[in-house]
Amino acid sequence: MLSEVIKSIVRFILLVLVQVLLFNKIRFAGFINPFVYPLFILLLPVRIPKTLLLLLSFITGLSIDVFSDTLGMHAAATVFLGFLRPTILKILAPRDGYEAEASPRLHDMGILWFLYYLLISIFAHHLFLFYTEVFRFNEFWYTFLRVILSTLTSVLLIIVILYLFDKQKEKR
């Protein structure tokens, strides 16, 4: 239990640092803005209490906001993601349900399940974030294109990060 808490703290610090120091500097043609920090929320245990999930979501988003000077947009989008996460997990639940101590992991759940989980979650996060940033619908299609391209880029980067740093063996 303590080792999982320590791993989560280290994961939080590393994802926030990588986001702030590296990925916040990337902006391809004004369309692609990769965000990998939601991975912290997505990898939390399945049965985490909702209050704790929302609190951790807020702290994660606020940490990005502090370093990015974005006035709470990331906090709002990450809390939205934390709010949706139990529903997304319920929709994607295996036939037998989740194990008691399960956490969504690439190697445990399988690549297809994890890809659906990532795409839905990151799309919802980016949709909320980018439309909150623009705060108008007269640039609807431009913003929607940003959401799609940034979602695909973020998911690709997250998969690469997980394959590079997840030491567990793949399920066969």
C-alpha positions in Angstrom: 0.0 0.0 0.0 2.7 2.5 1.0 4.8 1.6 -2.1 1.7 2.4 -4.3 1.3 5.8 -2.6 5.0 6.6 -3.2 4.8 5.4 -6.8 1.8 7.7 -7.3 3.5 10.7 -5.7 6.6 10.1 -7.9 4.4 9.7 -11.0 2.6 13.0 -10.2 5.8 14.9 -9.8 7.3 13.5 -13.0 4.2 14.0 -15.1 3.8 17.6 -13.9 7.5 18.4 -14.5 7.5 16.8 -18.0 4.3 18.6 -18.9 5.5 22.0 -17.7 9.1 21.8 -18.8 8.7 19.9 -22.1 5.2 19.5 -23.5 3.9 23.0 -22.7 6.6 24.3 -25.0 5.3 22.2 -27.9 2.8 23.8 -30.2 2.6 22.5 -33.8 1.1 25.0 -36.2 -1.3 26.2 -33.4 -3.2 23.0 -33.6 -1.4 20.4 -31.6 -0.9 20.8 -27.9 0.0 17.5 -26.2 -1.0 17.0 -22.6 0.3 14.0 -20.8 -0.5 15.0 -17.2 -4.0 13.5 -17.2 -2.3 10.1 -17.2 -1.8 10.6 -13.4 -5.6 10.6 -12.9 -6.1 7.8 -15.4 -3.7 5.4 -13.7 -5.2 5.8 -10.2 -6.9 2.6 -8.8 -10.4 1.8 -10.1 -12.0 1.8 -6.6 -10.5 5.1 -5.4 -13.1 7.1 -3.4 -14.8 9.7 -5.6 -14.0 12.6 -3.2 -10.3 11.7 -3.2 -10.3 11.3 -7.0 -11.8 14.8 -7.5 -9.4 16.3 -5.0 -6.4 14.7 -6.7 -7.8 15.9 -10.1 -8.1 19.4 -8.8 -4.6 19.4 -7.3 -3.2 18.0 -10.6 -4.9 20.6 -12.8 -4.0 23.4 -10.4 -0.3 22.4 -10.4 -0.3 22.8 -14.2 -2.2 26.1 -14.0 0.3 27.5 -11.5 3.2 26.8 -13.9 1.3 27.7 -17.1 -0.5 30.8 -15.9 -3.9 29.5 -17.2 -6.2 30.7 -14.5 -7.8 27.4 -13.5 -8.6 26.0 -17.0 -6.5 22.9 -16.4 -8.0 22.4 -12.9 -11.5 22.6 -14.3 -10.7 20.2 -17.2 -9.0 17.7 -14.9 -11.8 17.8 -12.4 -14.2 17.2 -15.3 -12.0 14.2 -16.3 -12.1 12.9 -12.7 -15.9 13.3 -12.6 -16.2 11.3 -15.9 -13.7 8.6 -15.1 -15.9 6.3 -13.0 -18.5 6.4 -15.8 -15.9 5.6 -18.5 -14.6 2.7 -16.4 -18.1 1.4 -15.9 -18.8 1.5 -19.7 -15.5 -0.3 -20.4 -15.7 -2.7 -17.6 -14.9 -6.4 -18.4 -17.7 -8.9 -18.1 -16.5 -10.1 -14.7 -15.9 -6.6 -13.5 -12.6 -5.2 -12.1 -10.5 -6.9 -9.4 -10.6 -5.3 -5.9 -7.2 -3.7 -6.1 -7.1 -3.1 -9.9 -5.6 -0.1 -11.6 -6.0 0.7 -15.3 -2.7 -0.5 -16.7 -1.7 -1.0 -20.3 -0.3 -4.5 -19.8 -3.1 -5.7 -17.4 -6.1 -4.6 -19.4 -4.8 -5.1 -22.9 -3.9 -2.6 -25.6 -7.3 -2.3 -27.1 -9.1 -1.7 -23.8 -6.5 0.8 -22.8 -6.6 2.6 -26.1 -10.4 3.0 -25.8 -10.0 4.2 -22.2 -7.3 6.7 -23.3 -9.1 8.0 -26.3 -12.4 8.6 -24.5 -10.8 10.2 -21.5 -8.3 12.4 -23.2 -10.9 13.5 -25.8 -13.2 14.5 -23.0 -10.4 16.4 -21.2 -9.2 18.2 -24.3 -12.8 19.0 -25.4 -13.5 20.7 -22.1 -10.1 22.4 -21.9 -10.0 23.8 -25.4 -13.6 25.1 -25.4 -13.1 26.6 -22.0 -10.0 28.3 -23.4 -11.7 29.7 -26.4 -15.1 30.3 -24.6 -17.0 30.9 -27.8 -18.5 28.8 -30.6 -17.8 31.0 -33.6 -14.5 29.1 -34.0 -16.2 25.7 -33.4 -14.6 23.7 -36.2 -11.1 25.2 -35.7 -11.3 24.3 -32.0 -12.7 20.9 -32.7 -9.8 20.2 -35.1 -7.4 21.2 -32.3 -9.2 18.8 -29.9 -8.9 15.9 -32.3 -5.3 16.5 -33.3 -4.2 17.2 -29.7 -6.1 14.1 -28.5 -4.4 11.8 -31.0 -0.9 13.3 -30.2 -1.5 13.1 -26.5 -2.6 9.4 -26.7 0.3 8.5 -28.9 2.8 10.2 -26.4 1.1 8.5 -23.4 1.4 5.1 -25.1 5.1 5.7 -25.8 5.7 6.9 -22.2 3.9 3.8 -20.8 5.9 1.4 -23.1 9.1 3.1 -22.1 8.6 3.3 -18.4 6.2 0.5 -17.4 8.4 -2.4 -16.4 5.7 -5.0 -16.2 5.6 -7.8 -18.7 2.8 -7.9 -21.2 -0.1 -10.3 -20.6 -0.1 -13.2 -23.1 
